[in-house]
Amino acid sequence: MDEKTCLAEKLKAEHPWTERRTVVFMSDFGTGDGAVSAMHGVADEVCRDLKLEDLTHEIPQFNIWEASYRLIQAMTYWAPGTVFVCVVDPGVGSARKSVAVLTRSGHIVVTPDNGTLTHVARQIGIVERREISEAVNRLKNSQRSYTFHGRDVYAYTGARLAAGVIGFNDVGERLDDQVVQLNVQDSCFDGKQIVGAIDILDTRYGSLWTNISDSLFSRLGVQYGGMVRVTISDRGRIVYGYEIKYCKNFTEVGRGEALLYINSLLNVGVAVNQGSFSAEYRIGTGEGWVIALENVDGLGPAARSQ
C-alpha cells in the first residue's frame, strides 16, 4: 500500500463524512429559478437527516477560476468530513470527468474535473480521486438528461456519500491524483519586487485579493504609511501602474483614493476607499492577471537581509 493510499484510509477512519452528514453546495446557477432547490431536493430524498448548506450560487457564469477560489476560501472553515458539491460546468455533457476527491484536510469534493479543484490541489492537496460511475451513482430515470449533472449526478452522489449510503470506494474507479488545473502565477520575491496573482475580487466592494501573503510582503520592508509601486498586467499588457499607500484600514486615505492593505486571509489586497478598484481601473482576476509590488523608497531592512 503506497503512502497516499495509507493516508486516504487514515483520513476516512478519522473523519467519517457519515458522522458529519453535511453537504455544502456551490454553483453558478443563481437563485432566480428552481435549480438550487432541485439539488437540495435530491439530497433530501436520499436522506432527510442531512444538513444542507450553500457556499454560494453567485459564481459568475462559467467562471471555473472563481469557483476554484471560493471553494478554498471557505472549505477549511468547515469541519473535516464535510462533503462539498461544486457545480460550475461549462462542459456539461462532454467528455470531462465527473469526480469525487478526498483532500488532505479530510474533506470530500464532488465536481466536474475541469479546473475547479485547482486551489484545493495547490493549497491543501488531494490524496484520492475517483471517477463517478453513473451506472450506480445517478438519480433514477435521469439518464436521458445531459445538461443537469449538478442535480442528477453531483448532488445525488454527494448526498449518498454524506448519508453513508455508499463509501468513498463505491464512487467509481480510482484515478491518479492529477486533477485538471488552471494556470496560477505563484507569488515570489526577486530581491527587488514581489510578483503574484490577482486571485479574486472582494465581490461587493471591488477590491483585489492577491496570493501574496503578508509574510512575503514584509520582505519589501514597507512600513505602514509607506508608498508601494503597484503594477498590474493582463497577459503581459500593463493596465495599471501607480504608487499607492500601505494602510492598516481604509480610512487612512481620502474617499476615492487607492490603498494597499492586508485582507482577512492575511494576503495583500488593493482597494479604493468607498469605491471599486476593479471597476474604476477595469481590473480582472484569474489566469493572465499579474500584480507586481515594489518599495518606492528602495529595499527596506527586511529585504536587504535576504
N, C-alpha and C positions, 0 to 999 in steps of 0.2 A: 504494500500500500504506500503510495507516494505521499510527500509532505502535505500537499494541498488536500488530498483525499482525507488524510488524518485530521486536518484542521476542519474540513467540512463536517465530518462526523462528530467532532468535538462541539462545533457550533450548534449542530442540530440537537445534540443532547443537552447543552447548557441553556439554549434559548429556544425552546419549542414554541413555534408560532401558534400551535393549537392552544397554548395557555394564554397567549395574548388575545386571540380571537378578534384581532383588529385589522381592518382593511382601510387603507388611505388611498383615495382616488385623485388623479391629476389628468387633465386633458386640455385640448384647445377647443372644446365643444361650446364653451359659454353656457349660460343658463337660460337662454331665451326660448328653449324648446324642451322636449322630454328626454333628451339623450342621457343626461347625467342621472335623472330619475330612473331611467330604464336599467342602467348599470347597477344602481342601488337595489332595484327590484330583483334583478337576477341574483345578486349576492344574498339578499334577504330570503329568497326562495331556497337557496342552498342551505342556509342555516339562520334561523331567526334570532339566535343568540349572539350573532356577530355585532361588533361595534363598527359602524361605517362612518368614515370621516372623509373630508375633502381637503386636499392641499390647496389646489386652485384649479379652476376650469377656464381661466382667462389667459392662458398661454396664447400669444399671437398665432394666428392660423399657420400651421405647417412649420412653426419655428422650433426645430429639433434642438438647436443650441439652448434656447431659453428653457425648454423642458428639462434638459440635462442639468442646467444650473439650478433651477428651482428645486429639483429633486435633492441635490446635495445640500442645498441651503437649509432644507427642513429635516432631512432624514435623521441626522444624528441626534436630534432633539426628541425623537421617538424611541421608546424602549426597544432593545433587541427582540426579535420575534415578530415585529410588525411587518405586515405584507403591504407593499405599495403596488398599485396598478397604475401604470403610466401610459397614457394613450395619446401620443402625438404622432400621427401615422399617415404622412402624405402618400406612402406607397401601399396603402391598404389593399389587400387582394393580390399583391405582386409576389415576387419570389423572396422578398426579405423574410428573415426568420422570425418566428414568434417564440420568445424565450422566457424562462424564469431563471433568475440568478440568485445565488446566495452570496452575500457580501461578507467581508472580514469582520464587519461590525455585528453580524448576526441577523441582518435584515434580509427580506426577500423582495425582489422587484420583478414584476410580471409586465412585459413590454415588448414592442417590436424592437428587434436588434438593428436599429438604424442610426445610432449615434446618441440616443437618449441616455445611454449608460456611460458616456464619456467621462464626466466629472466623478461619478462614483468609482469607476475603474482607476482613475488617476489619484484620487484623494483617499479612498478607503481600500479599494482592492476587491477583486472577485475571486472566490475560491471554487465555485462550481457553477456551470451554465448548462441548462438543459433546454432542448427544443420541445415546445409544447406539441404533444400528439393530439391532433384534432379528432382522431378516431375515438379517443377516450375523453378528452377534456374540451368538449364543445357543447354549448347549450343544445338540448334536444330539438330536433326539427329546424335547425338554423342552417343546415348545410348548403342550402341554395342561396344564401345571402353571402356576398363577398365584400361588403362595404361597411360592416359594423362589427369588426372583430373586437372592439372595445367592450361591447356587450356580450357577444356570442362566445368569445374565446378568453379574453383577458380578465374581465370581471368574474366570469364563471370559474376560471382556473384559480384566480386569486382567492376567491371565496372558499373553494374546495380545499385549498391549502390551509387557510386560516381556520377552517372548521375541523380540520383533521380528517376530512373525507378521503383525501389522498395524502401520501407522504411526498417529500420532495423527489424521491427516486421515481415516483409514479407520474411525474410531469411528462416525461418522454426521454428520448435518447440523450445521453450525456455527450456534450460537445467539449472542445477545448475551451480555455478561459479567455480567448482573444476576441472580445466584443468589438463591434464596429465603433470607431472613434473619430470624432471631428478633429480638425487641426487646431491646436491650442498653442498660443505663444507663451512659453514659460517665462516667468519673471526671473531677471538676472541683473547683476551689477558688474560693470566692466571697469570699475575704478574711477569712472567719471560720471556716468549716468546709469539710471535704472530703467530697464525696459520691461514692459509687461503687457498683458491683455486687458481689454475692457470687457469684463465678463458679463455684465448685466446692468440694467438701469434700476434705480430705486423708483419703481414704476410711477407712483403718483406724483413724484416730485422732479423726475427727470435728471436726478444725479447719476453720475457714472460710478460704478463699483468695479474696481480692478482686482487683479490677482496678485497685487504687490502687498506683501504683509508689512505690518508696522515695524517688525524687526529688520526686514530688508531695507525699508525706507530709512531707518535710523542710521544706516551706513553712509547716507549722504551728509550727515552731520547738521541737518537743518533744525534750528530751534523754532519754537512757536513764535509767530510773528515774522519769521524769515520768508524770503521770496524763493519760489521754485519755478524754473522754466519748464513749462508743460508743452510737449509737442505730441500731437495726435495725428496718426495717419491711417488711411483706409487703403489696404492693399498697395502700400508704398507711396501713396499720394498724400502729402501733408495737407490737412484740413484745419488744423488749429496750432498756433504757436505763440504763446504769450507767457508772461511772468505773473504768477498769482501767489497770494499769501497763504502760508500754512497756519491753520487756526484750530483751536480746540472746539469751537462751535460756530454756528452760522452768524451770530450777531456781532462777530469781530470784524465784519466788513459791512459796508453800506448795502442797502437794498438794491438788488440788481447787479451786485458785484460778485465775481467768481472767487472761490476759495478752494483750498485743498485741505482735507481732514482725514481722520481715521474713523472708519464706519463701525457699525455694531459687530461686524465679523472680524474686526481688527485688521482690516485691509484699507489701503488708500482709496479715498473717494474724492470726486471733484464735483462741485455743486455751484449753483448761483443762489445767493440769499434771496428767498421768497420768489424764486423763478425756476425755470427748467434749463439746465445747462445743455441737455441733449437737443431740446427744441431750438434754443437760441442759436446754437452752433452747428446744428444738423449732424450730430454725432450718433453713430450706431454702435452695436455690440456684436460680439461673436467673431467668427472666422474673418481674418484680414484686418481687424481693428487693433492697432498697437498704440500704446502710450509710452512716452519716454519722459523721465524726470531728471532734472539737473539742478544742483545747488547754485543759485545765481552768484553767491559770494565765493564760489570755489569750494573745494573739498573741506568739509568740517573735520574735526579731530577723529570722529568715529570712522570716517572713510580713509583718512590718512594712515590710520593704524593698521589697515588691512594689508 
